[in-house]
Amino acid sequence: MDKKAFSVKKMAMIAIFASMMCVCAWIAVPSPFSAGTFFTLQTFAIILAGLVLSPAEALTASVVYILLGVVGLPVFSSFGTLYSRLFTAYGGYIFGFLWTPFLISLTKNGLMKLVGDNNKALKAVVYIGVAVILGILLIDIPGVIQYMIVTGSDFFTASVLAALAFMPTDILKCILAAVIAMALEKALPKFLKQ
């Protein structure tokens, strides 16, 4: 009975994070650096899922998010579907959204086993470091590659327009996700044990 209730709570967590990815994609501010693009909170939700959920749960949440776009729901930036976003210059990020939560969770969990929970400063370094370095790289690399393919741009131009233009806000979103994840880490075990 407890295992079933626990699995229902885990499924609820997956659903909550998949929903958060959808909602955060809709929160968009036009970018002053690159015409026709927006700063969204997608990166924040993707990173947060990876820092809070287990690797399997994080992967499931991102797969559910992508599948919602596959069936035609407007879950991507500017209320786009997968088909309206995937083949654009900025569609490469969607590939990054797929595996980034899984790899962040896997890396964070592995590093935390080495570091332990006792040293709060080192724990913060792990959370922020994994979020900023791994999160941005895993999302931006496919974004830059697709930008190059679709626009015919060289690597430098694609890097500036598809990654560096978003870097300051992406770093802030990653740090915010790390701070919130560390706070949730204290609250979630109590919720999951109820």
C-alpha positions as CSV (number, residue, x, y, z in Angstrom):
1,M,0.0,0.0,0.0
2,D,2.8,2.5,0.9
3,K,4.7,1.7,-2.3
4,K,1.6,2.4,-4.4
5,A,1.0,5.7,-2.6
6,F,4.7,6.6,-3.0
7,S,4.6,5.8,-6.7
8,V,1.4,8.0,-7.1
9,K,3.3,10.8,-5.4
10,K,6.2,10.3,-7.7
11,M,3.9,10.4,-10.7
12,A,2.4,13.6,-9.4
13,M,5.8,15.1,-9.1
14,I,6.6,14.2,-12.7
15,A,3.3,15.7,-13.8
16,I,4.0,18.9,-11.8
17,F,7.4,19.3,-13.4
18,A,6.1,18.6,-16.9
19,S,3.4,21.2,-16.3
20,M,5.9,23.6,-15.0
21,M,7.9,23.2,-18.2
22,C,4.8,24.1,-20.2
23,V,3.9,27.1,-18.1
24,C,7.5,28.4,-18.0
25,A,7.7,28.2,-21.8
26,W,4.8,30.6,-22.0
27,I,6.4,33.2,-19.8
28,A,8.4,35.1,-22.5
29,V,10.0,38.5,-22.7
30,P,11.3,39.8,-26.1
31,S,15.1,39.7,-26.4
32,P,16.8,43.0,-27.0
33,F,19.9,41.1,-28.4
34,S,18.3,39.0,-31.1
35,A,15.3,40.1,-33.1
36,G,12.3,37.7,-33.1
37,T,13.5,35.7,-30.1
38,F,12.4,35.6,-26.5
39,F,13.8,35.0,-23.0
40,T,11.6,32.3,-21.5
41,L,11.7,30.4,-18.2
42,Q,12.0,27.0,-20.0
43,T,15.6,26.7,-19.0
44,F,14.7,27.3,-15.4
45,A,12.0,24.6,-15.4
46,I,14.3,22.1,-17.2
47,I,17.2,22.6,-14.8
48,L,15.0,22.6,-11.7
49,A,13.5,19.2,-12.8
50,G,17.0,17.8,-13.1
51,L,18.1,19.0,-9.7
52,V,15.0,17.9,-7.9
53,L,13.9,14.6,-9.5
54,S,15.7,11.3,-9.8
55,P,17.2,10.6,-13.3
56,A,14.3,8.4,-14.4
57,E,11.7,10.9,-13.1
58,A,13.5,13.8,-14.7
59,L,13.7,12.0,-18.1
60,T,10.0,11.1,-17.8
61,A,9.0,14.7,-17.1
62,S,10.9,16.0,-20.1
63,V,9.6,13.2,-22.4
64,V,6.0,14.0,-21.2
65,Y,6.7,17.7,-21.9
66,I,8.0,16.9,-25.5
67,L,5.1,14.5,-26.1
68,L,2.6,17.2,-25.2
69,G,4.1,19.2,-28.1
70,V,4.1,16.1,-30.4
71,V,0.3,15.7,-30.0
72,G,-0.1,19.4,-30.9
73,L,-0.5,21.1,-27.6
74,P,1.0,24.6,-27.5
75,V,3.6,23.9,-24.8
76,F,6.6,25.6,-26.3
77,S,7.6,29.3,-26.4
78,S,5.0,31.7,-27.9
79,F,2.5,28.9,-27.4
80,G,4.1,26.8,-30.2
81,T,3.7,23.1,-30.9
82,L,6.5,20.8,-31.6
83,Y,5.9,21.1,-35.3
84,S,5.9,24.9,-35.3
85,R,9.1,25.1,-33.3
86,L,11.3,22.0,-34.0
87,F,12.4,23.0,-37.5
88,T,13.1,26.6,-36.8
89,A,16.5,28.2,-36.2
90,Y,15.9,27.9,-32.4
91,G,14.3,24.4,-32.5
92,G,17.6,22.7,-31.5
93,Y,16.9,23.7,-27.9
94,I,14.1,21.1,-27.8
95,F,16.6,18.3,-28.3
96,G,18.5,19.8,-25.3
97,F,15.3,19.9,-23.2
98,L,14.8,16.2,-23.8
99,W,18.0,14.9,-22.2
100,T,19.2,17.7,-20.0
101,P,17.1,17.0,-16.9
102,F,18.2,13.3,-16.9
103,L,21.9,14.1,-17.2
104,I,21.8,16.9,-14.6
105,S,20.0,14.6,-12.2
106,L,22.5,11.8,-12.8
107,T,25.5,14.1,-12.5
108,K,24.2,15.9,-9.4
109,N,23.4,12.7,-7.6
110,G,26.8,11.2,-8.4
111,L,28.6,14.3,-7.2
112,M,26.5,14.5,-4.0
113,K,27.5,10.9,-3.2
114,L,31.1,12.1,-3.3
115,V,30.6,15.3,-1.5
116,G,28.0,14.3,1.1
117,D,25.2,16.4,2.6
118,N,27.2,17.8,5.6
119,N,29.1,20.6,3.8
120,K,26.4,23.1,2.7
121,A,28.9,25.4,0.9
122,L,30.2,22.5,-1.2
123,K,26.7,21.3,-1.8
124,A,25.7,24.7,-3.1
125,V,28.8,24.7,-5.4
126,V,27.7,21.3,-6.8
127,Y,24.1,22.4,-7.4
128,I,25.0,25.7,-9.0
129,G,28.0,24.3,-10.9
130,V,25.9,21.4,-12.4
131,A,23.0,23.7,-13.2
132,V,25.1,26.4,-14.9
133,I,27.8,24.5,-16.6
134,L,26.1,21.2,-17.6
135,G,22.6,22.8,-18.0
136,I,23.7,25.6,-20.3
137,L,26.0,23.4,-22.4
138,L,23.5,20.5,-22.8
139,I,20.8,23.0,-23.9
140,D,22.9,25.4,-26.0
141,I,25.0,22.9,-28.0
142,P,22.1,21.5,-29.9
143,G,20.6,25.0,-30.2
144,V,23.8,26.3,-31.8
145,I,24.1,23.3,-34.1
146,Q,20.5,23.7,-35.4
147,Y,20.9,27.4,-35.8
148,M,23.9,26.8,-38.0
149,I,22.1,24.2,-40.1
150,V,18.9,26.2,-40.5
151,T,20.4,29.6,-41.1
152,G,23.7,28.6,-42.8
153,S,25.6,30.7,-40.2
154,D,29.2,30.0,-39.2
155,F,29.9,28.7,-35.7
156,F,30.8,32.1,-34.3
157,T,27.7,33.8,-35.5
158,A,25.5,30.9,-34.4
159,S,27.1,30.9,-31.0
160,V,26.6,34.6,-30.5
161,L,22.9,34.6,-31.7
162,A,21.8,31.3,-30.3
163,A,23.8,31.0,-27.1
164,L,25.8,34.0,-25.9
165,A,22.8,36.4,-26.4
166,F,20.9,34.3,-23.8
167,M,23.9,33.6,-21.5
168,P,23.4,36.3,-18.8
169,T,19.7,35.4,-18.2
170,D,20.4,31.6,-18.5
171,I,23.0,31.9,-15.8
172,L,20.6,33.7,-13.5
173,K,17.9,31.1,-14.2
174,C,20.3,28.3,-13.4
175,I,21.4,29.8,-10.1
176,L,17.7,30.4,-9.2
177,A,16.9,26.8,-10.0
178,A,19.8,25.6,-7.9
179,V,18.7,27.7,-4.9
180,I,15.1,26.6,-5.2
181,A,16.2,23.0,-5.6
182,M,18.2,23.1,-2.4
183,A,15.2,24.6,-0.6
184,L,12.8,21.9,-2.0
185,E,15.2,19.2,-1.0
186,K,14.3,19.9,2.6
187,A,10.5,20.1,2.0
188,L,9.9,17.3,-0.5
189,P,11.0,14.3,1.7
190,K,8.4,15.3,4.2
191,F,5.7,15.5,1.5
192,L,6.7,12.2,0.0
193,K,6.7,10.4,3.3
194,Q,3.1,11.5,4.2
